[in-house]
């Protein structure tokens, strides 16, 4: 869906819910006890709404996304605020980084990735020993979340027990999975529907 994200990039930061969601996720990330605070990758970073908020928590922040337009907005934001410890990467997958990092965070990104097993494997290889993976995404839903996006071909949220199993099979120790935020959307008959998000925190095992 990179074409879709390119098309909405200029107005992405105008949505109060997206700003609030990123803030709630950043607050949770800052509560985590990391082995190292050297660098974090915000994978699927978009305009950097989440990653930029972590600039004082980690020595270096890497914003990585497949949408060039999203990253252009992020670059403008970084330049305007003169933030010298944030870098952008136009990539499709984590293996393209070719570097090790203290942590990886994804917000509403994993459900767009077809091969979840491959994502966890690449995350494992991208992290330092005892590095931390944080995933913020949708619980399993009935497919209505993306009802206005017929081009969507990802996952309708996740069964967190199954996701935990994939993480552990990939070499992670899952420390916790818990709900932390709700997205509200109007359905086809005008009723507001809640879509809860989970936060999964996992450490790379030795």
C-alpha positions as CSV (number, residue, x, y, z in Angstrom):
1,X,0.0,0.0,0.0
2,X,3.0,2.4,-0.4
3,X,1.1,4.3,-3.1
4,X,-1.7,4.9,-0.7
5,X,0.6,6.1,2.0
6,X,2.4,8.4,-0.5
7,X,-1.0,9.9,-1.4
8,X,-1.9,10.7,2.2
9,X,1.5,11.7,3.5
10,X,1.0,15.5,3.3
11,X,-2.0,15.4,5.6
12,X,-1.0,12.5,7.9
13,X,0.0,14.7,10.8
14,X,-3.3,16.6,10.7
15,X,-5.2,13.7,12.2
16,X,-5.5,14.1,16.0
17,X,-6.0,10.4,16.6
18,X,-2.8,9.5,14.8
19,X,-0.9,12.0,17.0
20,X,-2.5,10.7,20.2
21,X,-1.8,7.1,19.2
22,X,1.8,7.8,18.5
23,X,2.1,9.7,21.9
24,X,0.5,6.8,23.7
25,X,2.9,4.3,22.1
26,X,5.9,6.6,22.8
27,X,4.9,6.8,26.5
28,X,4.8,3.0,26.7
29,X,8.2,2.6,25.0
30,X,9.8,5.0,27.5
31,X,8.6,2.8,30.3
32,X,10.6,-0.2,29.1
33,X,14.0,-1.0,30.7
34,X,16.3,-1.5,27.7
35,X,19.6,-3.3,27.7
36,X,21.1,-0.5,25.6
37,X,19.8,3.0,24.6
38,X,22.2,3.3,21.7
39,X,19.8,3.2,18.8
40,X,16.1,2.4,17.9
41,X,14.5,1.7,14.6
42,X,11.0,2.9,14.0
43,X,10.0,0.5,11.3
44,X,7.1,1.7,9.2
45,X,7.8,5.1,10.7
46,X,5.7,7.1,8.3
47,X,6.2,10.8,9.1
48,X,8.0,10.1,12.3
49,X,5.2,10.8,14.7
50,X,6.4,8.0,17.0
51,X,10.2,8.0,16.3
52,X,10.8,11.7,16.8
53,X,9.4,11.4,20.3
54,X,12.1,8.9,21.2
55,X,15.0,11.3,20.2
56,X,15.8,12.0,23.9
57,X,15.5,8.3,25.0
58,X,17.9,6.8,22.5
59,X,21.2,8.2,21.2
60,X,20.1,7.6,17.6
61,X,16.7,7.1,16.1
62,X,16.3,5.5,12.6
63,X,13.0,6.2,10.8
64,X,12.5,3.4,8.2
65,X,9.6,3.3,5.7
66,X,8.7,2.1,2.2
67,X,6.9,5.4,1.4
68,X,9.2,8.1,0.0
69,X,6.5,10.8,0.5
70,X,6.1,9.9,4.2
71,X,9.8,10.1,4.7
72,X,9.9,13.5,2.9
73,X,7.5,14.9,5.5
74,X,9.8,13.3,8.2
75,X,12.9,14.9,6.7
76,X,11.2,18.3,6.7
77,X,10.3,17.9,10.3
78,X,13.8,16.8,11.3
79,X,15.4,19.7,9.4
80,X,13.0,22.3,10.7
81,X,13.7,21.3,14.3
82,X,17.4,20.8,13.6
83,X,17.4,17.2,15.0
84,X,20.8,15.8,14.4
85,X,20.3,12.3,15.9
86,X,17.4,11.1,13.6
87,X,18.1,9.4,10.3
88,X,15.7,8.2,7.6
89,X,15.9,5.0,5.5
90,X,13.7,4.3,2.5
91,X,13.5,0.5,2.7
92,X,11.0,-2.3,2.3
93,X,12.3,-4.7,5.0
94,X,14.6,-4.7,8.0
95,X,17.3,-6.7,6.3
96,X,18.1,-3.8,4.1
97,X,19.5,-1.8,7.1
98,X,22.6,-4.0,7.4
99,X,23.3,-2.8,10.9
100,X,22.6,-3.8,14.5
101,X,20.4,-1.8,16.9
102,X,19.3,-1.7,20.5
103,X,15.6,-1.8,19.8
104,X,12.9,-1.9,17.0
105,X,9.4,-0.5,17.3
106,X,6.5,-0.9,14.9
107,X,3.2,1.0,15.2
108,X,0.3,-0.3,13.0
109,X,2.9,-1.7,10.6
110,X,2.9,-5.5,11.1
111,X,-0.6,-6.1,9.8
112,X,0.6,-4.7,6.5
113,X,3.5,-7.2,6.2
114,X,2.5,-10.5,4.4
115,X,5.2,-12.7,5.9
116,X,5.1,-12.2,9.6
117,X,7.6,-15.1,10.2
118,X,10.1,-13.4,8.0
119,X,9.6,-10.1,9.8
120,X,10.5,-11.7,13.2
121,X,13.5,-13.4,11.7
122,X,14.8,-10.2,10.2
123,X,14.1,-8.3,13.5
124,X,16.1,-10.9,15.4
125,X,19.0,-10.5,13.0
126,X,18.8,-6.7,13.2
127,X,18.9,-6.5,17.0
128,X,21.9,-6.5,19.3
129,X,22.1,-9.3,21.9
130,X,19.3,-8.7,24.4
131,X,17.8,-6.2,22.1
132,X,14.1,-5.3,22.4
133,X,11.3,-5.6,19.8
134,X,8.1,-3.7,20.5
135,X,5.0,-4.2,18.3
136,X,1.9,-2.1,18.6
137,X,-0.9,-3.3,16.4
138,X,-4.5,-4.5,16.1
139,X,-6.0,-7.4,17.9
140,X,-7.8,-9.8,15.6
141,X,-10.8,-8.1,14.0
142,X,-13.5,-9.0,11.4
143,X,-11.9,-7.2,8.5
144,X,-14.0,-4.0,8.9
145,X,-11.0,-1.9,9.9
146,X,-9.8,-1.6,6.3
147,X,-13.3,-1.7,4.7
148,X,-12.6,1.6,2.9
149,X,-9.3,0.3,1.4
150,X,-10.1,-2.4,-1.1
151,X,-6.4,-2.5,-2.1
152,X,-5.5,-3.7,1.5
153,X,-4.2,-7.3,1.4
154,X,-2.6,-7.6,4.9
155,X,-3.8,-9.2,8.1
156,X,-7.1,-8.4,9.9
157,X,-5.2,-7.9,13.2
158,X,-3.6,-10.7,15.1
159,X,-4.4,-13.5,17.5
160,X,-1.7,-12.5,20.1
161,X,-1.2,-16.1,21.3
162,X,-0.3,-17.2,17.8
163,X,1.9,-14.1,17.4
164,X,3.7,-14.8,20.6
165,X,4.4,-18.3,19.3
166,X,5.9,-17.0,16.1
167,X,8.1,-14.6,18.1
168,X,9.3,-17.4,20.4
169,X,10.0,-19.7,17.5
170,X,12.2,-16.9,16.0
171,X,14.3,-16.7,19.2
172,X,12.5,-14.0,21.2
173,X,11.4,-14.1,24.8
174,X,8.1,-12.4,25.0
175,X,8.0,-10.3,28.2
176,X,4.4,-9.1,27.9
177,X,1.4,-8.5,25.7
178,X,-1.3,-6.2,26.8
179,X,-3.9,-3.8,25.4
180,X,-2.9,-0.1,25.6
181,X,-5.0,2.0,23.1
182,X,-8.3,2.0,21.2
183,X,-9.0,3.3,17.7
184,X,-12.6,4.3,17.2
185,X,-14.1,4.2,13.7
186,X,-17.6,4.7,12.3
187,X,-19.0,1.6,10.7
188,X,-21.4,1.4,7.7
189,X,-24.4,2.3,9.8
190,X,-22.8,5.2,11.5
191,X,-22.0,3.5,14.8
192,X,-18.6,4.0,16.5
193,X,-16.7,0.8,16.7
194,X,-13.7,0.2,18.9
195,X,-10.5,-1.5,17.6
196,X,-8.2,-2.2,20.5
197,X,-4.4,-2.3,20.0
198,X,-1.9,-4.5,21.9
199,X,1.7,-3.8,22.8
200,X,4.0,-6.8,22.6
201,X,7.4,-6.5,24.2
202,X,10.0,-9.2,23.4
203,X,13.7,-9.5,24.1
204,X,16.2,-11.2,21.8
205,X,17.4,-14.4,23.6
206,X,21.1,-15.2,23.9
